[in-house]
């Protein structure tokens, strides 16, 4: 049978005693703890009543620890010193690591090759990146910040617009040539369409091709934008994907986007973090950096002006 440890006096009174004993002053203890001198005196009296003996001798202009007070003060001050060190160490560790949750395509095609710059600017901050598809609970403490696709409105989270969610047909140049010398948007129906059916229907409508019926088509379903584009580069079809994320492949000639428009989805990419962590220096540093990177992204020009 486990024995219960002896009960402690009220921790609020112990905390006040530690400060008063360390300073040997009720006034300075009150200043440190943000209390009134009368409140400090009251807590000390409660502790003395609990112990049944005086801890301080009250003199006209000062207080002095009694012999009992001195014996108690040493281990209590030491215990609080250990506690402060433990919490300070935990805080330093927490501020020394930045954990980011985001989507796989955004991470691999936009964020990762920029993170080196962030690391160089913040060499003491270790970065941990998670690319799980599921929506993580930022308030649980496992992650500091997230880049999410959505409306930007999540209870308990502060969010900042980062990038639009935009898409347009992307395919390999060899596959494009199979459509003839002067292909039109309608000609894409001759190819395997990679990506979300609803997005394709909207894109065809924006391109002036009305009444497209994709219900009877047998398509390759890969469920991630980066996989769709990889298949398109290999010539297995045409992907509906973001030119923001695949600007390098377009510049290298691995992909072309021969037709407009670039459609903007109602959802967008947002950088989000818990409201109660607004003052976290590492979060503010990362958010400021990533917003600057997004604003300076030259690939934004390929999207054209935003429709009102």
Number of C-alpha atoms within 10 A of each C-alpha: 3 4 5 6 6 6 6 8 13 12 10 11 19 20 19 24 29 22 23 26 24 15 14 17 19 23 18 17 24 19 13 13 13 10 14 14 15 12 13 26 18 14 18 23 19 16 21 18 12 13 11 10 13 17 25 23 13 12 8 6 6 12 18 16 19 15 13 12 18 14 12 16 21 13 12 18 18 12 13 15 12 12 12 12 12 12 11 12 12 12 11 11 13 14 17 15 16 18 17 22 26 24 18 17 17 19 20 14 18 18 19 12 10 13 15 12 13 16 13 10 12 15 12 11 17 13 15 12 15 15 15 11 13 9 12 15 13 19 16 9 10 12 20 23 27 25 22 23 19 14 13 19 12 12 8 13 18 18 22 15 16 22 18 20 18 21 24 24 28 27 29 25 17 14 19 23 11 11 14 10 8 8 14 13 15 13 12 17 14 10 16 17 24 28 24 16 16 9 16 20 17 16 23 20 14 14 17 12 14 13 9 13 10 14 7 6 11 9 14 14 12 14 11 16 21 20 16 24 28 17 19 25 23 14 18 19 25 28 29 26 27 24 25 23 21 19 19 15 16 17 10 9 12 18 29 22 20 15 14 15 19 23 23 17 13 10 15 17 20 22 24 25 26 22 14 11 16 13 9 11 11 20 21 14 13 17 20 11 15 18 16 12 16 16 11 10 12 11 16 17 10 12 19 11 9 9 6 3
